[in-house]
Amino acid sequence: MAQSVFRFLWLSFLISSIGDWLYKLALPVVILQKTGSAYHAATAFGVSFVPWIVFSLLGGVIADDYVKKHVLM
């Protein structure tokens, strides 16, 4: 039973990750087609990583500075 739950969780994470990457790749392509500007397409691709960078830095600070038990709760 636990193994099938893990497989379901892993499969849902895989599908979600594939969807996220397809979105990150499709957005600049659509912008390039609409505007014809490679600069705008590259900027859109770069900006899509800003939340990941900000939240990973914030999460690292929280994980390092606070008690693990309190962070998990």
TORZA-318892 format. One line per 3 residues: number of its first residue (from 1); their letters; for each residue x, y, z of N, C-alpha, C. Coordinates in Angstrom, 3 decimals. Layout:
// residues N
NUM	a	X Y Z X Y Z X Y Z; ...
//
This chain:
// residues 73
1	maq	0.828 -1.204 0.000 0.000 0.000 0.000 0.866 1.259 0.000; 1.877 1.306 0.851 2.722 2.491 0.947 3.509 2.701 -0.340; 3.881 1.612 -0.985 4.641 1.733 -2.227 3.778 2.336 -3.341
4	svf	2.502 1.983 -3.401 1.636 2.547 -4.435 1.359 4.025 -4.166; 1.281 4.408 -2.896 1.098 5.818 -2.557 2.337 6.609 -2.962; 3.507 6.044 -2.709 4.747 6.707 -3.110 4.828 6.845 -4.624
7	rfl	4.446 5.823 -5.350 4.463 5.890 -6.816 3.511 6.966 -7.330; 2.338 7.063 -6.723 1.373 8.080 -7.109 1.931 9.478 -6.828; 2.543 9.667 -5.673 3.147 10.941 -5.322 4.280 11.288 -6.282
10	wls	5.133 10.312 -6.582 6.259 10.529 -7.488 5.767 10.862 -8.890; 4.754 10.149 -9.370 4.208 10.397 -10.698 3.575 11.784 -10.781; 2.856 12.186 -9.761 2.244 13.515 -9.776 3.306 14.609 -9.744
13	fli	4.396 14.404 -9.010 5.496 15.364 -9.000 6.155 15.436 -10.371; 6.340 14.291 -11.022 6.951 14.247 -12.344 6.093 15.002 -13.362; 4.800 14.773 -13.352 3.901 15.453 -14.281 3.894 16.955 -14.018
16	ssi	3.883 17.343 -12.754 3.914 18.757 -12.410 5.209 19.419 -12.870; 6.330 18.747 -12.680 7.621 19.297 -13.097 7.708 19.437 -14.607; 7.223 18.453 -15.325 7.217 18.530 -16.790 6.355 19.698 -17.249
19	gdw	5.200 19.869 -16.629 4.326 20.994 -16.977 4.968 22.335 -16.689; 5.654 22.449 -15.568 6.338 23.696 -15.231 7.419 24.031 -16.256; 8.212 23.035 -16.649 9.275 23.285 -17.620 8.713 23.580 -19.002
22	lyk	7.629 22.926 -19.382 7.011 23.243 -20.670 6.507 24.682 -20.688; 5.955 25.125 -19.575 5.495 26.512 -19.476 6.676 27.476 -19.584; 7.784 27.161 -18.886 8.959 28.037 -18.929 9.571 28.101 -20.324
25	lal	9.432 27.037 -21.087 9.959 27.037 -22.445 8.968 27.626 -23.453; 7.687 27.414 -23.233 6.687 27.879 -24.187 6.475 29.390 -24.105; 6.583 29.966 -22.931 6.339 31.395 -22.775 7.280 32.244 -23.632
28	pvv	8.595 32.018 -23.589 9.470 32.805 -24.465 9.218 32.562 -25.953; 8.846 31.346 -26.313 8.568 31.055 -27.725 7.348 31.849 -28.196; 6.320 31.902 -27.364 5.121 32.661 -27.711 5.459 34.152 -27.807
31	ilq	6.237 34.658 -26.861 6.628 36.066 -26.893 7.461 36.359 -28.139; 8.356 35.456 -28.493 9.170 35.637 -29.701 8.297 35.667 -30.949; 7.309 34.813 -31.019 6.414 34.788 -32.174 5.561 36.051 -32.257
34	ktg	5.099 36.539 -31.110 4.218 37.714 -31.094 4.981 39.005 -31.346; 6.179 39.144 -30.732 6.903 40.414 -30.823 8.038 40.376 -31.830; 8.605 39.204 -32.075 9.760 39.107 -32.951 11.052 39.559 -32.291
37	say	11.006 39.816 -30.993 12.174 40.317 -30.268 12.796 39.200 -29.438; 14.026 38.845 -29.748 14.736 37.838 -28.960 15.050 38.373 -27.573; 15.256 39.672 -27.464 15.533 40.287 -26.161 14.354 40.077 -25.212
40	haa	13.145 40.330 -25.685 11.966 40.153 -24.835 11.757 38.676 -24.473; 12.020 37.789 -25.408 11.879 36.352 -25.136 12.885 35.903 -24.086; 14.138 36.350 -24.218 15.171 35.977 -23.247 14.882 36.582 -21.883
43	taf	14.377 37.801 -21.860 14.023 38.436 -20.590 12.900 37.673 -19.895; 11.893 37.263 -20.650 10.792 36.488 -20.066 11.298 35.169 -19.495; 12.223 34.525 -20.197 12.777 33.265 -19.709 13.581 33.501 -18.430
46	gvs	14.380 34.543 -18.394 15.178 34.848 -17.204 14.333 35.246 -16.007; 13.299 36.028 -16.255 12.426 36.485 -15.168 11.647 35.324 -14.557; 11.406 34.279 -15.328 10.654 33.142 -14.795 11.417 32.416 -13.684
49	fvp	12.729 32.649 -13.579 13.519 32.015 -12.528 13.651 32.866 -11.265; 13.210 34.104 -11.306 13.361 35.001 -10.159 12.658 34.465 -8.905; 11.395 34.009 -8.984 10.766 33.484 -7.759 11.523 32.293 -7.176
52	wiv	12.045 31.419 -8.021 12.798 30.264 -7.533 14.042 30.720 -6.779; 14.745 31.697 -7.317 15.960 32.193 -6.670 15.623 32.852 -5.342; 14.613 33.712 -5.326 14.247 34.434 -4.097 13.803 33.462 -3.015
55	fsl	12.902 32.554 -3.347 12.375 31.646 -2.332 13.388 30.600 -1.891; 14.299 30.195 -2.780 15.314 29.237 -2.341 16.310 29.895 -1.401; 16.652 31.152 -1.642 17.529 31.866 -0.707 16.841 32.069 0.641
58	lgg	15.579 32.476 0.598 14.820 32.672 1.833 14.666 31.355 2.595; 14.373 30.283 1.877 14.239 28.971 2.520 15.545 28.496 3.118; 16.660 28.784 2.466 17.961 28.416 3.009 18.281 29.154 4.289
61	via	17.946 30.429 4.328 18.176 31.216 5.544 17.320 30.680 6.683; 16.075 30.401 6.395 15.175 29.884 7.439 15.655 28.521 7.924; 16.063 27.660 7.004 16.518 26.319 7.390 17.796 26.371 8.222
64	ddy	18.669 27.336 7.955 19.927 27.429 8.687 19.792 28.118 10.038; 18.891 29.082 10.140 18.836 29.911 11.345 17.846 29.436 12.406; 16.884 28.636 12.040 15.848 28.242 12.992 15.922 26.759 13.303
67	vkk	15.301 26.389 14.405 15.264 24.999 14.833 14.443 24.193 13.824; 14.985 23.069 13.401 14.346 22.265 12.355 12.916 21.846 12.721; 12.718 21.530 13.978 11.388 21.097 14.421 10.355 22.206 14.234
70	hvl	10.739 23.441 14.518 9.810 24.565 14.374 9.558 24.898 12.901; 10.578 24.749 12.067 10.414 25.024 10.640 9.456 24.020 10.023; 9.577 22.750 10.403 8.711 21.703 9.856 7.271 21.866 10.293
73	m	7.069 22.368 11.504 5.695 22.552 11.997 5.068 23.744 11.320
//
